[in-house]
């Protein structure tokens, strides 16, 4: 099940997202989601959560 969230970014970040999304042929919202997920992965938040879920089983 997908849940929508709304984020606010500066004009400069919005312009950057628009330019990069056009180059990659992706929607701006998809690019922002992928960047957020990658940052969570880099911070090891996803790995920690998955390990906690494994412990609970």
N, C-alpha and C positions, 0 to 999 in steps of 0.2 A: 504494500500500500504506500503510495507516495503522499508526501505532505509538502505543501508549498510554504515557503518563507519569503519574506520581503527584506531586502537589505538596502541600505543607503550608502552610496559611494560618492566620492568627489567627482566633479566634472572631468578632471584629468584622468581619473581611473576609468570612468565610463567611456571616455574617448579611446583610451588604450584598449579596453575590452572590445569595443566596437571594431577597431582596426585589426586586432589580432583575430577576432572571431571571423571577420571577412576573409582574412588570409587563410585561415584553417577551414573555412567553409562550415562553420558551426554557429549555432545560435549563441548569442551573448550570454544568455542564462545558463546554457549548458557549459560553456567555458568557465563561468564563475563557479558553478557547482563542482566541476572537475578540479579547479584550483583549490577550492575549499577542502575537498576530499584529500587532495595531495598534501596540503599543509597539515591536516590532521594525521595523515600517515607519517609524514616527516617528524612530527612531534611525538610519534609513537602512541597517540591516543587510541587509535583503532586497535593496534596490537594489544594494548593493555586491556581494553574492553573485551576483546576476544578471549584473552587469557582468563579474565574474571568469569566469563560465561562458561568456560571449560571447567573451572574450579567448582562452579555451582552444580554441575551435572552429577 
